[in-house]
Amino acid sequence: MSNKRIMSEEDIRAAVASLAKAILAGLPAPKDDWALVGIHRRGVPLAQRLARALEELGAPALPVGSLDITFYRDDMAETALHPVVHETELPFDIAGKTLLLVDDVLFTGRTIRSALDELMDFGRPARIALAVLVDRGHRELPIQADFAGRTVPTRRDERVDVHLSELDGEDAVWLSAKTA
């Protein structure tokens, strides 16, 4: 299988706008108790885009934090000896807040479980809702997105790669065969 573009720049822009509308309709007010937390890497720029989209729809400016789950993963023994670690930045108290946890792709649910574990080390939010750009199925844990930009049926032997201009120089989502 060669790489197949399944979302274009315009598709991603529309998905973020749709996520923002669904979040405003699906989460209870007051919005001033909300904050977004993006999971490194591509969840961070998506959280920033989502915060802007929510503000364009009338929500107040919402704080955005970032979460690095490297040391919370359950597959640390299988990863490289020198993992790339990013900084966790939560420039707000999460206690009592409604957090929108943002990631690019929801697959097995293990990344989200790691993120939830780390968030609990910072306090007890009132609620955590999950927003993802792409939900590709194949859960191994009982975790589901509250808000998904697009659901893409995939096989386990495929990969979904999100490219964002902030990190990759383009906005696109690609479907390809997994490499060994």
Contacts in CASP RR format, 6 or more apart in sequence:
PFRMAT RR
TARGET T0000
AUTHOR 0000-0000-0000
METHOD contacts of the structure
MODEL  1
MSNKRIMSEEDIRAAVASLAKAILAGLPAPKDDWALVGIHRRGVPLAQRL
ARALEELGAPALPVGSLDITFYRDDMAETALHPVVHETELPFDIAGKTLL
LVDDVLFTGRTIRSALDELMDFGRPARIALAVLVDRGHRELPIQADFAGR
TVPTRRDERVDVHLSELDGEDAVWLSAKTA
1 158 0 8 1.000
1 175 0 8 1.000
1 176 0 8 1.000
1 177 0 8 1.000
2 176 0 8 1.000
3 174 0 8 1.000
3 175 0 8 1.000
3 176 0 8 1.000
4 174 0 8 1.000
4 175 0 8 1.000
4 176 0 8 1.000
5 172 0 8 1.000
5 173 0 8 1.000
5 174 0 8 1.000
6 152 0 8 1.000
6 160 0 8 1.000
6 173 0 8 1.000
6 174 0 8 1.000
6 175 0 8 1.000
7 15 0 8 1.000
7 134 0 8 1.000
7 150 0 8 1.000
7 172 0 8 1.000
7 173 0 8 1.000
8 171 0 8 1.000
8 172 0 8 1.000
9 165 0 8 1.000
9 170 0 8 1.000
9 171 0 8 1.000
9 172 0 8 1.000
11 150 0 8 1.000
11 173 0 8 1.000
12 133 0 8 1.000
12 164 0 8 1.000
12 171 0 8 1.000
12 172 0 8 1.000
12 173 0 8 1.000
13 171 0 8 1.000
15 133 0 8 1.000
15 149 0 8 1.000
15 150 0 8 1.000
16 46 0 8 1.000
16 49 0 8 1.000
16 50 0 8 1.000
16 53 0 8 1.000
16 133 0 8 1.000
16 149 0 8 1.000
17 53 0 8 1.000
18 149 0 8 1.000
19 50 0 8 1.000
19 53 0 8 1.000
19 131 0 8 1.000
19 133 0 8 1.000
19 147 0 8 1.000
19 148 0 8 1.000
19 149 0 8 1.000
20 50 0 8 1.000
20 53 0 8 1.000
20 54 0 8 1.000
20 56 0 8 1.000
20 57 0 8 1.000
21 57 0 8 1.000
22 147 0 8 1.000
23 50 0 8 1.000
23 54 0 8 1.000
23 100 0 8 1.000
23 129 0 8 1.000
23 131 0 8 1.000
23 147 0 8 1.000
24 54 0 8 1.000
24 57 0 8 1.000
24 59 0 8 1.000
27 34 0 8 1.000
27 98 0 8 1.000
27 100 0 8 1.000
27 127 0 8 1.000
27 129 0 8 1.000
28 98 0 8 1.000
31 54 0 8 1.000
31 59 0 8 1.000
31 60 0 8 1.000
31 62 0 8 1.000
32 60 0 8 1.000
33 96 0 8 1.000
33 97 0 8 1.000
33 98 0 8 1.000
33 126 0 8 1.000
34 59 0 8 1.000
34 62 0 8 1.000
34 97 0 8 1.000
34 98 0 8 1.000
34 99 0 8 1.000
34 100 0 8 1.000
35 62 0 8 1.000
35 63 0 8 1.000
35 64 0 8 1.000
35 65 0 8 1.000
35 92 0 8 1.000
35 94 0 8 1.000
35 97 0 8 1.000
35 98 0 8 1.000
35 99 0 8 1.000
35 100 0 8 1.000
36 47 0 8 1.000
36 48 0 8 1.000
36 50 0 8 1.000
36 51 0 8 1.000
36 62 0 8 1.000
36 63 0 8 1.000
36 64 0 8 1.000
36 65 0 8 1.000
36 99 0 8 1.000
36 100 0 8 1.000
36 102 0 8 1.000
37 47 0 8 1.000
37 64 0 8 1.000
37 65 0 8 1.000
37 66 0 8 1.000
37 67 0 8 1.000
37 90 0 8 1.000
37 94 0 8 1.000
37 99 0 8 1.000
37 100 0 8 1.000
37 101 0 8 1.000
37 102 0 8 1.000
37 115 0 8 1.000
37 119 0 8 1.000
38 44 0 8 1.000
38 46 0 8 1.000
38 47 0 8 1.000
38 64 0 8 1.000
38 65 0 8 1.000
38 66 0 8 1.000
38 67 0 8 1.000
38 101 0 8 1.000
38 102 0 8 1.000
38 103 0 8 1.000
39 66 0 8 1.000
39 67 0 8 1.000
39 69 0 8 1.000
39 101 0 8 1.000
39 102 0 8 1.000
39 103 0 8 1.000
39 111 0 8 1.000
39 115 0 8 1.000
40 66 0 8 1.000
40 67 0 8 1.000
40 68 0 8 1.000
40 69 0 8 1.000
40 86 0 8 1.000
41 86 0 8 1.000
41 167 0 8 1.000
42 103 0 8 1.000
42 104 0 8 1.000
42 162 0 8 1.000
42 164 0 8 1.000
42 167 0 8 1.000
43 102 0 8 1.000
43 103 0 8 1.000
43 104 0 8 1.000
44 64 0 8 1.000
44 65 0 8 1.000
44 66 0 8 1.000
44 102 0 8 1.000
45 164 0 8 1.000
45 166 0 8 1.000
45 167 0 8 1.000
46 102 0 8 1.000
46 103 0 8 1.000
46 104 0 8 1.000
46 133 0 8 1.000
46 164 0 8 1.000
47 64 0 8 1.000
47 65 0 8 1.000
47 66 0 8 1.000
47 100 0 8 1.000
47 102 0 8 1.000
48 64 0 8 1.000
50 100 0 8 1.000
50 102 0 8 1.000
50 131 0 8 1.000
51 61 0 8 1.000
51 62 0 8 1.000
51 64 0 8 1.000
54 62 0 8 1.000
55 61 0 8 1.000
55 62 0 8 1.000
63 91 0 8 1.000
63 92 0 8 1.000
65 89 0 8 1.000
65 90 0 8 1.000
65 91 0 8 1.000
65 92 0 8 1.000
66 86 0 8 1.000
66 87 0 8 1.000
66 88 0 8 1.000
66 89 0 8 1.000
66 90 0 8 1.000
67 88 0 8 1.000
67 90 0 8 1.000
67 101 0 8 1.000
67 115 0 8 1.000
67 118 0 8 1.000
67 119 0 8 1.000
68 85 0 8 1.000
68 86 0 8 1.000
68 87 0 8 1.000
68 88 0 8 1.000
69 111 0 8 1.000
69 114 0 8 1.000
69 115 0 8 1.000
69 118 0 8 1.000
70 83 0 8 1.000
70 84 0 8 1.000
70 85 0 8 1.000
70 86 0 8 1.000
71 85 0 8 1.000
72 114 0 8 1.000
72 115 0 8 1.000
72 117 0 8 1.000
72 118 0 8 1.000
73 79 0 8 1.000
73 110 0 8 1.000
73 111 0 8 1.000
73 114 0 8 1.000
74 110 0 8 1.000
74 113 0 8 1.000
74 114 0 8 1.000
75 110 0 8 1.000
76 83 0 8 1.000
88 118 0 8 1.000
90 122 0 8 1.000
93 123 0 8 1.000
94 119 0 8 1.000
94 122 0 8 1.000
94 123 0 8 1.000
94 124 0 8 1.000
94 125 0 8 1.000
95 123 0 8 1.000
95 124 0 8 1.000
95 125 0 8 1.000
96 124 0 8 1.000
96 125 0 8 1.000
96 126 0 8 1.000
97 125 0 8 1.000
97 126 0 8 1.000
98 125 0 8 1.000
98 126 0 8 1.000
98 127 0 8 1.000
98 128 0 8 1.000
98 129 0 8 1.000
99 119 0 8 1.000
99 125 0 8 1.000
99 127 0 8 1.000
99 128 0 8 1.000
99 129 0 8 1.000
100 129 0 8 1.000
100 130 0 8 1.000
100 131 0 8 1.000
101 112 0 8 1.000
101 115 0 8 1.000
101 116 0 8 1.000
101 119 0 8 1.000
101 128 0 8 1.000
101 129 0 8 1.000
101 130 0 8 1.000
101 131 0 8 1.000
102 131 0 8 1.000
102 132 0 8 1.000
103 111 0 8 1.000
103 112 0 8 1.000
103 115 0 8 1.000
103 130 0 8 1.000
103 131 0 8 1.000
103 132 0 8 1.000
103 133 0 8 1.000
104 132 0 8 1.000
104 133 0 8 1.000
104 134 0 8 1.000
104 162 0 8 1.000
104 164 0 8 1.000
105 132 0 8 1.000
105 133 0 8 1.000
105 134 0 8 1.000
105 135 0 8 1.000
105 136 0 8 1.000
105 160 0 8 1.000
105 162 0 8 1.000
106 112 0 8 1.000
106 130 0 8 1.000
106 132 0 8 1.000
106 134 0 8 1.000
106 135 0 8 1.000
106 136 0 8 1.000
106 137 0 8 1.000
106 143 0 8 1.000
106 144 0 8 1.000
106 145 0 8 1.000
106 148 0 8 1.000
107 136 0 8 1.000
107 137 0 8 1.000
107 138 0 8 1.000
107 139 0 8 1.000
107 160 0 8 1.000
108 138 0 8 1.000
108 139 0 8 1.000
108 140 0 8 1.000
108 141 0 8 1.000
109 139 0 8 1.000
109 140 0 8 1.000
109 141 0 8 1.000
109 143 0 8 1.000
110 140 0 8 1.000
110 141 0 8 1.000
112 130 0 8 1.000
112 141 0 8 1.000
112 143 0 8 1.000
113 141 0 8 1.000
113 143 0 8 1.000
116 128 0 8 1.000
119 125 0 8 1.000
119 128 0 8 1.000
129 146 0 8 1.000
129 147 0 8 1.000
130 143 0 8 1.000
130 144 0 8 1.000
130 145 0 8 1.000
130 146 0 8 1.000
130 147 0 8 1.000
131 145 0 8 1.000
131 146 0 8 1.000
131 147 0 8 1.000
131 148 0 8 1.000
132 145 0 8 1.000
132 147 0 8 1.000
132 148 0 8 1.000
132 149 0 8 1.000
133 148 0 8 1.000
133 149 0 8 1.000
133 150 0 8 1.000
133 162 0 8 1.000
133 173 0 8 1.000
134 148 0 8 1.000
134 149 0 8 1.000
134 150 0 8 1.000
134 151 0 8 1.000
134 152 0 8 1.000
134 160 0 8 1.000
134 162 0 8 1.000
134 173 0 8 1.000
135 144 0 8 1.000
135 145 0 8 1.000
135 148 0 8 1.000
135 149 0 8 1.000
135 150 0 8 1.000
135 151 0 8 1.000
135 152 0 8 1.000
136 151 0 8 1.000
136 152 0 8 1.000
136 153 0 8 1.000
136 154 0 8 1.000
136 160 0 8 1.000
137 151 0 8 1.000
137 153 0 8 1.000
137 154 0 8 1.000
138 154 0 8 1.000
138 156 0 8 1.000
150 173 0 8 1.000
152 160 0 8 1.000
152 173 0 8 1.000
152 175 0 8 1.000
154 160 0 8 1.000
154 175 0 8 1.000
157 177 0 8 1.000
157 178 0 8 1.000
158 175 0 8 1.000
158 176 0 8 1.000
158 177 0 8 1.000
158 178 0 8 1.000
159 175 0 8 1.000
159 176 0 8 1.000
159 177 0 8 1.000
159 178 0 8 1.000
159 179 0 8 1.000
160 173 0 8 1.000
160 174 0 8 1.000
160 175 0 8 1.000
161 173 0 8 1.000
161 174 0 8 1.000
161 175 0 8 1.000
161 176 0 8 1.000
162 172 0 8 1.000
162 173 0 8 1.000
163 169 0 8 1.000
163 170 0 8 1.000
163 171 0 8 1.000
163 172 0 8 1.000
163 173 0 8 1.000
163 174 0 8 1.000
164 171 0 8 1.000
165 171 0 8 1.000
END
